[in-house]
Amino acid sequence: MNVFVIGATGYAGTVIADTFKARGYNVDGMARSASSAEKLRAAGIKPILSSLENLTALCNIIRKYDVIVFCPMLTFEFEQEAVKTLLSALTGTDKTFLFMSGSGVLSLPSRDGTWNEHSFAEEDPFPFAPTFNREVRLSTENLVRTAAQSGLRAMVIRPPLIFGHAGSIQIPQLFESARKTGQVCYLGHGLNLYSNVHVEDVAEVFCLAAEKGTPGALYHAVAGETNFRTIAEAIASVIGCETRSLSYQEACDLWGASWVDLGLAVNSRCRAPRTRQDLGWIPKHLDVVDDIRNGSYRQAYNANAGGLSYEWKGHSSTPTAEAVNGR
């Protein structure tokens, strides 16, 4: 079976492509440049030169594949345009289209860093005022899910905070706060959180969905949850410094208001009963704190002589528009 990964050089996409390949699939990945193509070749993935800026050409490419994985980091508006066009090209086929969304659509504001009790399974209602990014991403999810009515095996996979392989969005930003301030910073009480999942376990959900997922389904990928203060304390143990609580305004001054509002000043808690039941998924990596203290994050920090200016697995030290609008 032939798989095409759009976003194959990104943090999650790299692992998704590798996991499909390890399961015996023929895997190609989209490359937008010669350097991206070389990165894919080095991983044993055949590069296909293309770009989301030329959707007509990309539509012609994806028709050749049995499984199309869509997991690039884009602004939500551009993401929706791209997904809508690609789905139109696949209408009437029985191919598999897997779209990576994110649990940010389930965010509840927490500017003082307090915890709340609300946690959502795949089909639970969300009876709260939406964050400003929620409606666009949800409408994209609905485009994917309703495409299954035409026979396309289209599914949405919605992970929360992804960790592992020294990557993520939030975790590197907490490391970065120590470089800028001398302390690992968190917001307010630090008791708020995103649920979390290891990047390898996310990749496993994609493979299982391709193999036995239900067309039109939404699958969460959740392994556990740890509040931001505990994550900050684990990072501080690696660096050898103190932690510090920031007010909301101090956090915005440090990281930027857009990123804080979407990535830090919220609770985004979810559960994955449908994924576990339908796909038989059992996550293997459960402890983000141990990975920070003793695993990939400590190794990456030490390998760079304590430096944090390098790019953390696809996410630079400064949040971009794509990272803010991403998972």
Salt bridges, closest charged atoms under 4 A:
GLU38 OE1 - ARG41 NH1 3.65
GLU79 OE1 - ARG137 NE 2.76
GLU123 OE2 - ARG145 NH2 2.84
GLU123 OE2 - ARG274 NH1 3.51
ASP124 OD2 - ARG271 NH2 3.00
GLU141 OE1 - ARG158 NH2 2.53
GLU176 OE2 - ARG179 NH2 2.63
GLU200 OE2 - HIS165 NE2 2.70
GLU200 OE1 - HIS285 NE2 2.96
GLU204 OE1 - ARG23 NH1 2.97
GLU211 OE1 - ARG23 NH2 2.80
GLU225 OE2 - ARG269 NH2 3.02
GLU233 OE2 - ARG229 NE 3.99
GLU250 OE2 - ARG244 NH2 3.54
ASP261 OD1 - ARG111 NH2 3.99
ASP278 OD2 - ARG274 NE 2.95
